[in-house]
Amino acid sequence: MESSLHVNGLVLPALLTELLNVGRWRHPGDDVLRDLMPWFRSPLDFLTSIEGMRSESGSLTMFADDPPSSHLFRQTRGSVATASVELPWLDVEKAVLIAVNRIPGDDVAMALDYRTDPAEPRVVASDFRTDPKQCSWRTVAPTFSQLVKVLRLA
């Protein structure tokens, strides 16, 4: 069983668990997110519980393990990849979803990407707007704390 501060075996940033505990990890508004991620057209909902993050992040492996879905969503498992997994691909073994599509079927998300730093992961989001035929994962913020600062959540 996972520790209460882990999702997919990854330790959540202390700042995220603090914001969750005090109820400050919340959606800043669609306009704010559009300014931060202009390629995003579909609205996101922030995941406001660790259990929600666990549940949604668990779906990442489903796409990574299905070759057509893996290619479409650019999601793979780094442990079985033949080369280093870099953006625009997402290594599902090093990612935790923190926001997901509000509208079912839009298949968009924002994730912590632990490939850069296990204590202070960068934040990435899916991009289907640039190429509607294949998702690209793009950097939203170089660190989670930078995202929190930009969104004025702390």
C-alpha positions as CSV (number, residue, x, y, z in Angstrom):
1,M,0.0,0.0,0.0
2,E,1.3,3.5,-0.9
3,S,2.1,6.1,1.7
4,S,-0.5,8.9,1.9
5,L,2.1,11.3,0.4
6,H,2.9,9.1,-2.7
7,V,1.2,8.6,-6.0
8,N,2.5,5.9,-8.3
9,G,5.5,5.5,-6.0
10,L,6.4,9.2,-6.4
11,V,6.6,11.5,-3.4
12,L,4.3,14.5,-3.9
13,P,6.0,17.9,-3.5
14,A,5.7,19.2,0.1
15,L,4.1,22.4,-1.2
16,L,1.4,20.4,-3.0
17,T,0.5,18.4,0.1
18,E,0.5,21.6,2.2
19,L,-1.9,23.3,-0.3
20,L,-4.1,20.2,-0.4
21,N,-4.3,20.1,3.4
22,V,-5.3,23.8,3.7
23,G,-7.6,23.7,0.7
24,R,-5.6,26.1,-1.4
25,W,-4.8,23.7,-4.3
26,R,-7.8,24.9,-6.3
27,H,-8.6,26.0,-9.8
28,P,-7.5,29.6,-10.5
29,G,-10.1,30.2,-13.2
30,D,-10.3,29.2,-16.9
31,D,-8.9,32.6,-18.1
32,V,-5.9,32.3,-15.8
33,L,-5.1,28.9,-17.2
34,R,-5.6,30.0,-20.8
35,D,-3.1,32.8,-20.2
36,L,-0.6,30.3,-18.8
37,M,-1.2,27.7,-21.5
38,P,-2.5,29.5,-24.6
39,W,-2.6,26.2,-26.6
40,F,-5.2,24.9,-24.2
41,R,-8.8,25.3,-25.3
42,S,-10.5,22.6,-23.2
43,P,-11.2,23.4,-19.6
44,L,-9.4,21.5,-16.8
45,D,-10.4,20.5,-13.3
46,F,-7.8,20.5,-10.6
47,L,-7.5,17.2,-8.7
48,T,-8.0,18.3,-5.0
49,S,-7.2,15.0,-3.3
50,I,-4.3,12.6,-3.3
51,E,-6.8,9.8,-3.9
52,G,-8.1,11.6,-7.0
53,M,-4.5,12.0,-8.3
54,R,-3.9,8.3,-7.7
55,S,-7.1,7.3,-9.5
56,E,-6.5,9.5,-12.5
57,S,-2.7,8.8,-12.7
58,G,-3.5,5.1,-12.8
59,S,-5.1,5.6,-16.2
60,L,-1.8,6.7,-17.7
61,T,-0.4,3.1,-17.9
62,M,-3.5,2.0,-19.8
63,F,-2.5,4.4,-22.7
64,A,1.2,3.6,-22.4
65,D,0.6,-0.2,-22.7
66,D,-1.6,0.1,-25.8
67,P,0.7,0.8,-28.8
68,P,-1.9,2.9,-30.8
69,S,-2.8,4.9,-27.7
70,S,0.8,5.3,-26.7
71,H,1.6,6.8,-30.1
72,L,-1.5,9.1,-30.1
73,F,-1.0,10.4,-26.5
74,R,2.8,10.2,-26.6
75,Q,2.9,8.3,-23.3
76,T,5.3,5.4,-22.6
77,R,7.0,3.6,-19.8
78,G,10.6,4.7,-19.4
79,S,11.6,1.3,-17.9
80,V,10.9,-0.4,-21.2
81,A,11.8,2.4,-23.7
82,T,14.8,1.7,-25.9
83,A,16.0,5.4,-25.6
84,S,15.6,8.2,-23.0
85,V,12.1,9.4,-22.9
86,E,12.0,13.2,-23.4
87,L,9.4,15.8,-24.2
88,P,7.1,15.8,-26.2
89,W,6.7,12.3,-24.7
90,L,5.5,11.6,-21.1
91,D,7.1,8.9,-19.1
92,V,4.1,7.6,-17.2
93,E,6.3,6.0,-14.6
94,K,7.6,9.5,-13.7
95,A,4.3,11.4,-13.9
96,V,1.4,12.3,-11.6
97,L,-1.7,13.9,-13.0
98,I,-2.7,17.1,-11.0
99,A,-5.5,18.4,-13.3
100,V,-7.7,16.6,-15.9
101,N,-10.3,17.4,-18.6
102,R,-13.5,18.8,-17.2
103,I,-15.4,17.6,-20.3
104,P,-15.4,13.8,-20.7
105,G,-13.6,12.8,-23.9
106,D,-11.4,15.9,-24.2
107,D,-8.4,13.8,-23.0
108,V,-6.3,16.8,-21.8
109,A,-4.3,16.9,-18.6
110,M,-1.6,18.7,-16.5
111,A,1.0,16.6,-14.8
112,L,4.0,16.7,-12.5
113,D,7.0,15.4,-14.5
114,Y,9.6,13.9,-12.2
115,R,12.2,13.4,-14.9
116,T,13.8,16.8,-14.0
117,D,13.8,16.6,-10.2
118,P,12.2,14.1,-7.9
119,A,11.8,16.7,-5.1
120,E,10.7,19.6,-7.3
121,P,9.2,18.2,-10.6
122,R,8.4,20.4,-13.6
123,V,4.8,20.8,-14.7
124,V,3.7,19.7,-18.1
125,A,0.4,19.7,-20.0
126,S,-0.9,17.9,-23.0
127,D,-1.2,19.8,-26.3
128,F,-3.5,18.5,-29.1
129,R,-4.1,22.0,-30.6
130,T,-0.7,22.3,-32.3
131,D,-1.1,18.9,-34.0
132,P,-4.6,17.4,-33.6
133,K,-3.3,14.0,-34.9
134,Q,-0.9,13.5,-32.0
135,C,-0.5,14.9,-28.5
136,S,2.6,16.7,-27.4
137,W,3.5,17.3,-23.8
138,R,4.8,20.8,-23.1
139,T,6.3,22.5,-20.2
140,V,4.0,24.8,-18.2
141,A,6.4,25.6,-15.4
142,P,10.0,24.5,-14.7
143,T,9.0,23.6,-11.2
144,F,5.8,23.0,-9.2
145,S,6.6,25.9,-6.8
146,Q,6.9,28.2,-9.9
147,L,3.5,27.1,-11.0
148,V,2.1,27.9,-7.6
149,K,3.7,31.3,-7.7
150,V,2.4,32.1,-11.1
151,L,-1.1,31.0,-10.2
152,R,-0.9,32.8,-6.8
153,L,-2.1,29.8,-4.8
154,A,0.3,30.1,-1.9
